[in-house]
């Protein structure tokens, strides 16, 4: 997903539903990005924060215990999602409102209803085939 997003060093990634933190940790370690994991589970937030601290990534990775529907996403250059299509539909107006035109949204396996992906990639991992949808906010936002 991070390769598909073409994330660059110093960019800020928000992972909505960050779970165990693998995306935010990989973004920091391999891509030298700043990363914010948004997770609704307090247990996962605490365990991921401990993992981030143990890896000495505190300056690059922040774990936030919050509902993704209530977070300001405006600092994000990239937003990653592995949520159901129905959840993506609920997030869509927030992404359209908050994200800057240069931002990218990358969704694993579930598309964003009503949006046309700039790229769709198929990858094989763990004996499964996955589809990665990459959306560019410049396609969503037209100058006033």
GROMACS elastic network, one bead per residue, 0.5 to 0.9 nm:
[ bonds ]
;  ai    aj funct       b0    kb
    1     4     6  0.50258   500
    1     5     6  0.61225   500
    1     6     6  0.87016   500
    1    23     6  0.84346   500
    1    80     6  0.76007   500
    1   106     6  0.66968   500
    1   107     6  0.78521   500
    1   108     6  0.73354   500
    1   132     6  0.66566   500
    1   133     6  0.87605   500
    1   134     6  0.86979   500
    2     6     6  0.63249   500
    2     7     6  0.60892   500
    2    23     6  0.78362   500
    2    26     6  0.83659   500
    2    27     6  0.69505   500
    2    31     6  0.82174   500
    2    78     6  0.89775   500
    2    80     6  0.82838   500
    2   106     6  0.82357   500
    3     6     6  0.50548   500
    3     7     6  0.67067   500
    3    31     6  0.89621   500
    4     7     6  0.79889   500
    4   106     6  0.76493   500
    4   119     6  0.83781   500
    4   120     6  0.87952   500
    4   121     6  0.75816   500
    4   132     6  0.75214   500
    4   133     6  0.84350   500
    4   134     6  0.69564   500
    5     8     6  0.89357   500
    5    78     6  0.70708   500
    5    79     6  0.88394   500
    5    80     6  0.85313   500
    5   104     6  0.67203   500
    5   105     6  0.75894   500
    5   106     6  0.63072   500
    5   134     6  0.66203   500
    5   135     6  0.88349   500
    6   104     6  0.89919   500
    7    10     6  0.88164   500
    7    11     6  0.67660   500
    7    12     6  0.85760   500
    7    13     6  0.81155   500
    7    27     6  0.80311   500
    7    31     6  0.68768   500
    7    33     6  0.74058   500
    7    77     6  0.82662   500
    7    78     6  0.72465   500
    8    11     6  0.57379   500
    8    12     6  0.88784   500
    8    31     6  0.63204   500
    8    32     6  0.73316   500
    8    33     6  0.65663   500
    9    12     6  0.87065   500
    9    27     6  0.89327   500
    9    28     6  0.85590   500
    9    31     6  0.56786   500
    9    34     6  0.79976   500
   10    31     6  0.85058   500
   10    32     6  0.62529   500
   10    34     6  0.60830   500
   11    32     6  0.81662   500
   11    33     6  0.51350   500
   11    34     6  0.60486   500
   11    35     6  0.82754   500
   11    76     6  0.78269   500
   11    77     6  0.59520   500
   11    78     6  0.77260   500
   12    33     6  0.59469   500
   12    35     6  0.55339   500
   12    36     6  0.75882   500
   12    75     6  0.69143   500
   12    76     6  0.51828   500
   12    77     6  0.52382   500
   12    78     6  0.64697   500
   12    79     6  0.86653   500
   13    24     6  0.74475   500
   13    27     6  0.75959   500
   13    33     6  0.70105   500
   13    34     6  0.62114   500
   13    36     6  0.61701   500
   13    37     6  0.83318   500
   13    75     6  0.85561   500
   13    76     6  0.55546   500
   13    77     6  0.59430   500
   13    79     6  0.57030   500
   13    80     6  0.74433   500
   14    18     6  0.85916   500
   14    24     6  0.77775   500
   14    34     6  0.87522   500
   14    35     6  0.58523   500
   14    37     6  0.58503   500
   14    38     6  0.71452   500
   14    73     6  0.74720   500
   14    75     6  0.86400   500
   14    76     6  0.59794   500
   14    77     6  0.80160   500
   14    78     6  0.62984   500
   14    80     6  0.63433   500
   14    81     6  0.88570   500
   15    18     6  0.52535   500
   15    21     6  0.85284   500
   15    23     6  0.70116   500
   15    24     6  0.67271   500
   15    35     6  0.75730   500
   15    36     6  0.63038   500
   15    38     6  0.60392   500
   15    39     6  0.84666   500
   15    78     6  0.83854   500
   15    79     6  0.57516   500
   15    81     6  0.62682   500
   15    82     6  0.87628   500
   16    19     6  0.86847   500
   16    36     6  0.85837   500
   16    37     6  0.63594   500
   16    39     6  0.66735   500
   16    67     6  0.87209   500
   16    68     6  0.59312   500
   16    79     6  0.71999   500
   16    80     6  0.62949   500
   16    81     6  0.55558   500
   16    82     6  0.77180   500
   16    83     6  0.83313   500
   17    37     6  0.71733   500
   17    38     6  0.55738   500
   17    40     6  0.70141   500
   17    41     6  0.88265   500
   17    67     6  0.85659   500
   17    68     6  0.72220   500
   17    80     6  0.88012   500
   17    81     6  0.70344   500
   17    82     6  0.72524   500
   17    83     6  0.75950   500
   18    21     6  0.53380   500
   18    22     6  0.76496   500
   18    23     6  0.71207   500
   18    24     6  0.74835   500
   18    36     6  0.85577   500
   18    37     6  0.50163   500
   18    38     6  0.56085   500
   18    39     6  0.53617   500
   18    40     6  0.87606   500
   18    44     6  0.86026   500
   18    45     6  0.85568   500
   18    48     6  0.89870   500
   18    63     6  0.83534   500
   18    80     6  0.88091   500
   18    81     6  0.83847   500
   18    82     6  0.87096   500
   19    22     6  0.77904   500
   19    23     6  0.89353   500
   19    37     6  0.80962   500
   19    38     6  0.83257   500
   19    39     6  0.62423   500
   19    40     6  0.86529   500
   19    41     6  0.79147   500
   19    44     6  0.60226   500
   19    45     6  0.75976   500
   19    48     6  0.78251   500
   20    23     6  0.84202   500
   20    44     6  0.61646   500
   20    45     6  0.78600   500
   20    47     6  0.75203   500
   20    48     6  0.56049   500
   20    51     6  0.88824   500
   21    24     6  0.54304   500
   21    25     6  0.59571   500
   21    26     6  0.83935   500
   21    37     6  0.68056   500
   21    44     6  0.84960   500
   21    45     6  0.85239   500
   21    48     6  0.57055   500
   21    49     6  0.84225   500
   21    51     6  0.83321   500
   21    52     6  0.82132   500
   21    63     6  0.82512   500
   22    25     6  0.52319   500
   22    26     6  0.59455   500
   22    27     6  0.84449   500
   22    48     6  0.88199   500
   23    26     6  0.52006   500
   23    27     6  0.60319   500
   23    28     6  0.86639   500
   23    35     6  0.85853   500
   23    37     6  0.83204   500
   23    80     6  0.83298   500
   24    27     6  0.50386   500
   24    28     6  0.62805   500
   24    29     6  0.86502   500
   24    33     6  0.86455   500
   24    34     6  0.80621   500
   24    35     6  0.52173   500
   24    36     6  0.65782   500
   24    37     6  0.62278   500
   24    60     6  0.89982   500
   24    61     6  0.66295   500
   24    62     6  0.84799   500
   24    63     6  0.87928   500
   25    28     6  0.52354   500
   25    29     6  0.60807   500
   25    30     6  0.83399   500
   25    35     6  0.76703   500
   25    51     6  0.89172   500
   25    52     6  0.70872   500
   25    55     6  0.87505   500
   25    57     6  0.77499   500
   25    60     6  0.88126   500
   25    61     6  0.70638   500
   26    29     6  0.50947   500
   26    30     6  0.55234   500
   26    31     6  0.71565   500
   26    32     6  0.87425   500
   26    33     6  0.89380   500
   27    30     6  0.57540   500
   27    31     6  0.50461   500
   27    32     6  0.63841   500
   27    33     6  0.54801   500
   27    34     6  0.72413   500
   27    35     6  0.66662   500
   27    61     6  0.88856   500
   28    31     6  0.57316   500
   28    34     6  0.58934   500
   28    35     6  0.65194   500
   28    57     6  0.73177   500
   28    60     6  0.61569   500
   28    61     6  0.68701   500
   29    32     6  0.57409   500
   29    33     6  0.78041   500
   29    57     6  0.80629   500
   29    60     6  0.89899   500
   30    33     6  0.81770   500
   31    34     6  0.89328   500
   32    60     6  0.81367   500
   33    60     6  0.70543   500
   33    61     6  0.86933   500
   34    59     6  0.81364   500
   34    61     6  0.59578   500
   34    62     6  0.83721   500
   35    60     6  0.61423   500
   35    62     6  0.63770   500
   35    63     6  0.84552   500
   35    76     6  0.88624   500
   36    60     6  0.84010   500
   36    61     6  0.57418   500
   36    63     6  0.57340   500
   36    64     6  0.70964   500
   36    76     6  0.88192   500
   37    45     6  0.84933   500
   37    61     6  0.76207   500
   37    62     6  0.62746   500
   37    64     6  0.59620   500
   37    65     6  0.84228   500
   38    45     6  0.83370   500
   38    62     6  0.87043   500
   38    63     6  0.62031   500
   38    65     6  0.61345   500
   38    66     6  0.60085   500
   38    67     6  0.72464   500
   38    68     6  0.62524   500
   38    71     6  0.82215   500
   39    42     6  0.75001   500
   39    44     6  0.72630   500
   39    45     6  0.62712   500
   39    63     6  0.74667   500
   39    64     6  0.62831   500
   39    65     6  0.52228   500
   39    66     6  0.57559   500
   39    67     6  0.68305   500
   39    68     6  0.73472   500
   40    43     6  0.89590   500
   40    44     6  0.81749   500
   40    45     6  0.77792   500
   40    64     6  0.83237   500
   40    65     6  0.54936   500
   40    66     6  0.50318   500
   40    67     6  0.53554   500
   40    68     6  0.76200   500
   41    44     6  0.53416   500
   41    45     6  0.62299   500
   41    46     6  0.87674   500
   41    65     6  0.68911   500
   41    66     6  0.81526   500
   42    46     6  0.62144   500
   42    47     6  0.86932   500
   42    65     6  0.61320   500
   42    66     6  0.86852   500
   43    46     6  0.53238   500
   43    47     6  0.63000   500
   43    48     6  0.85519   500
   44    47     6  0.51951   500
   44    48     6  0.58877   500
   44    49     6  0.83409   500
   44    65     6  0.88344   500
   45    48     6  0.52283   500
   45    49     6  0.59752   500
   45    50     6  0.86147   500
   45    63     6  0.62475   500
   45    64     6  0.69206   500
   45    65     6  0.60332   500
   46    49     6  0.51357   500
   46    50     6  0.63066   500
   46    51     6  0.87422   500
   46    63     6  0.83792   500
   46    65     6  0.87094   500
   47    50     6  0.51784   500
   47    51     6  0.63459   500
   47    52     6  0.87652   500
   48    52     6  0.61444   500
   48    53     6  0.85900   500
   48    63     6  0.72818   500
   49    52     6  0.50297   500
   49    53     6  0.61760   500
   49    54     6  0.85964   500
   49    58     6  0.84577   500
   49    61     6  0.86955   500
   49    62     6  0.76350   500
   49    63     6  0.60934   500
   50    53     6  0.50996   500
   50    54     6  0.61130   500
   50    55     6  0.86302   500
   51    54     6  0.50841   500
   51    55     6  0.62671   500
   51    56     6  0.86792   500
   51    57     6  0.88709   500
   52    55     6  0.51878   500
   52    56     6  0.62848   500
   52    57     6  0.53742   500
   52    58     6  0.61693   500
   52    61     6  0.69477   500
   52    62     6  0.82544   500
   52    63     6  0.86191   500
   53    57     6  0.60243   500
   53    58     6  0.56780   500
   54    57     6  0.77767   500
   54    58     6  0.89007   500
   55    58     6  0.81085   500
   56    59     6  0.77794   500
   56    60     6  0.89316   500
   57    60     6  0.54012   500
   57    61     6  0.58125   500
   57    62     6  0.87099   500
   58    61     6  0.53424   500
   58    62     6  0.67213   500
   59    62     6  0.79004   500
   66    69     6  0.84668   500
   66    70     6  0.72630   500
   66    71     6  0.71787   500
   67    70     6  0.55223   500
   67    71     6  0.68724   500
   68    71     6  0.54931   500
   68    72     6  0.87386   500
   68    73     6  0.89734   500
   68    91     6  0.79545   500
   69    72     6  0.87257   500
   69    90     6  0.77754   500
   69    91     6  0.63357   500
   69    94     6  0.73143   500
   70    94     6  0.87994   500
   71    94     6  0.89945   500
   72    75     6  0.76991   500
   72    94     6  0.86015   500
   72    98     6  0.68635   500
   73    76     6  0.56282   500
   73    79     6  0.82777   500
   73    94     6  0.80517   500
   73    95     6  0.72509   500
   73    98     6  0.55882   500
   73    99     6  0.63347   500
   74    77     6  0.83308   500
   74    95     6  0.85380   500
   74    97     6  0.84952   500
   74    99     6  0.50006   500
   74   100     6  0.67148   500
   75    98     6  0.84685   500
   75    99     6  0.75967   500
   75   100     6  0.82679   500
   76    79     6  0.64691   500
   76    98     6  0.88048   500
   76    99     6  0.67855   500
   76   100     6  0.79602   500
   76   103     6  0.68176   500
   76   104     6  0.86159   500
   77    99     6  0.77917   500
   77   100     6  0.76335   500
   77   102     6  0.69435   500
   77   104     6  0.63509   500
   77   105     6  0.85844   500
   78    99     6  0.89566   500
   78   102     6  0.89463   500
   78   103     6  0.55040   500
   78   105     6  0.57272   500
   78   106     6  0.74190   500
   79    95     6  0.88176   500
   79   103     6  0.78013   500
   79   104     6  0.63860   500
   79   106     6  0.61812   500
   79   107     6  0.83536   500
   80   104     6  0.85366   500
   80   105     6  0.59297   500
   80   107     6  0.58369   500
   80   108     6  0.79549   500
   81    84     6  0.89626   500
   81    88     6  0.80339   500
   81   105     6  0.76939   500
   81   106     6  0.62050   500
   81   108     6  0.62776   500
   81   110     6  0.86609   500
   82    88     6  0.88756   500
   82   106     6  0.86574   500
   82   107     6  0.57849   500
   82   108     6  0.50031   500
   82   109     6  0.71182   500
   82   110     6  0.72069   500
   83    86     6  0.80495   500
   83    87     6  0.59692   500
   83    88     6  0.63883   500
   83   107     6  0.76604   500
   83   108     6  0.76232   500
   83   109     6  0.83380   500
   83   110     6  0.68012   500
   84    87     6  0.52298   500
   84    88     6  0.62815   500
   84    89     6  0.86914   500
   84   109     6  0.83471   500
   84   110     6  0.58774   500
   84   111     6  0.83579   500
   85    89     6  0.61481   500
   85    90     6  0.87506   500
   85   109     6  0.89113   500
   85   110     6  0.53007   500
   85   111     6  0.60858   500
   85   112     6  0.64144   500
   85   113     6  0.70209   500
   86    89     6  0.50827   500
   86    90     6  0.65279   500
   86    91     6  0.88837   500
   86   112     6  0.87834   500
   86   113     6  0.84384   500
   87    90     6  0.50937   500
   87    91     6  0.63435   500
   87    92     6  0.86767   500
   88    91     6  0.50315   500
   88    92     6  0.60226   500
   88   107     6  0.86347   500
   88   110     6  0.78813   500
   88   111     6  0.74901   500
   88   112     6  0.56782   500
   88   113     6  0.74323   500
   89    92     6  0.51801   500
   89    93     6  0.78935   500
   89   112     6  0.63543   500
   89   113     6  0.60330   500
   89   114     6  0.86936   500
   90    93     6  0.70152   500
   90    94     6  0.79551   500
   91    94     6  0.53249   500
   91    95     6  0.61827   500
   91    96     6  0.86791   500
   92    95     6  0.51514   500
   92    96     6  0.61485   500
   92    97     6  0.86104   500
   92   112     6  0.72996   500
   92   113     6  0.82407   500
   93    96     6  0.50222   500
   93    97     6  0.60685   500
   93    98     6  0.85176   500
   94    97     6  0.51038   500
   94    98     6  0.58874   500
   94    99     6  0.81069   500
   95    98     6  0.52966   500
   95    99     6  0.55213   500
   95   105     6  0.84851   500
   95   137     6  0.85255   500
   96    99     6  0.60318   500
   96   100     6  0.84606   500
   96   137     6  0.74455   500
   96   140     6  0.69485   500
   96   141     6  0.72782   500
   97   100     6  0.84857   500
   99   102     6  0.80774   500
   99   103     6  0.61531   500
   99   104     6  0.85329   500
   99   137     6  0.71204   500
  100   103     6  0.55152   500
  100   104     6  0.89587   500
  100   137     6  0.69405   500
  100   138     6  0.79635   500
  100   141     6  0.83950   500
  101   104     6  0.83729   500
  101   136     6  0.75630   500
  101   139     6  0.78952   500
  101   140     6  0.78002   500
  101   141     6  0.62210   500
  101   142     6  0.84940   500
  102   136     6  0.70895   500
  102   137     6  0.61891   500
  102   138     6  0.59949   500
  103   135     6  0.86084   500
  103   136     6  0.62422   500
  103   137     6  0.54939   500
  103   138     6  0.75185   500
  104   134     6  0.68402   500
  104   135     6  0.55754   500
  104   137     6  0.58867   500
  104   138     6  0.85632   500
  105   133     6  0.80187   500
  105   134     6  0.58413   500
  105   135     6  0.50225   500
  105   136     6  0.64470   500
  105   137     6  0.74368   500
  106   132     6  0.68050   500
  106   133     6  0.55720   500
  106   135     6  0.62857   500
  106   136     6  0.88440   500
  107   110     6  0.62112   500
  107   111     6  0.64272   500
  107   112     6  0.77143   500
  107   131     6  0.83747   500
  107   132     6  0.58127   500
  107   133     6  0.51407   500
  107   134     6  0.66409   500
  107   135     6  0.83217   500
  108   111     6  0.76553   500
  108   130     6  0.70636   500
  108   131     6  0.60099   500
  108   133     6  0.64255   500
  108   134     6  0.89983   500
  109   130     6  0.58130   500
  109   132     6  0.59361   500
  109   133     6  0.74236   500
  110   113     6  0.89948   500
  110   131     6  0.77779   500
  110   132     6  0.80710   500
  110   133     6  0.77190   500
  111   114     6  0.88118   500
  111   115     6  0.80197   500
  111   116     6  0.89172   500
  111   117     6  0.82300   500
  111   131     6  0.89415   500
  111   132     6  0.84040   500
  111   133     6  0.63295   500
  112   115     6  0.56612   500
  112   116     6  0.80304   500
  112   117     6  0.83250   500
  112   133     6  0.82950   500
  112   135     6  0.86003   500
  113   116     6  0.84529   500
  115   135     6  0.76724   500
  115   139     6  0.87547   500
  115   140     6  0.78907   500
  116   119     6  0.86940   500
  116   135     6  0.71863   500
  116   139     6  0.84043   500
  117   120     6  0.64527   500
  117   133     6  0.59236   500
  117   134     6  0.55020   500
  117   136     6  0.75032   500
  118   133     6  0.78036   500
  118   134     6  0.57473   500
  118   135     6  0.52391   500
  118   136     6  0.62786   500
  118   139     6  0.82345   500
  119   132     6  0.81542   500
  119   133     6  0.61808   500
  119   134     6  0.51857   500
  119   135     6  0.70759   500
  120   131     6  0.68316   500
  120   132     6  0.56248   500
  120   134     6  0.62255   500
  120   135     6  0.89447   500
  121   130     6  0.82581   500
  121   131     6  0.57268   500
  121   132     6  0.50741   500
  121   133     6  0.66750   500
  121   134     6  0.82154   500
  122   129     6  0.68233   500
  122   130     6  0.56545   500
  122   132     6  0.62429   500
  122   133     6  0.89896   500
  123   128     6  0.83136   500
  123   129     6  0.57594   500
  123   130     6  0.52748   500
  123   131     6  0.64506   500
  123   132     6  0.76833   500
  124   127     6  0.65960   500
  124   128     6  0.55711   500
  124   130     6  0.61551   500
  124   131     6  0.88984   500
  125   128     6  0.54031   500
  125   129     6  0.64683   500
  125   130     6  0.74348   500
  126   129     6  0.83018   500
  135   138     6  0.88022   500
  135   139     6  0.77947   500
  135   140     6  0.87802   500
  136   139     6  0.56526   500
  136   140     6  0.73157   500
  137   141     6  0.61532   500
  138   141     6  0.53102   500
  138   142     6  0.71419   500
  139   142     6  0.74527   500
  141   144     6  0.89271   500
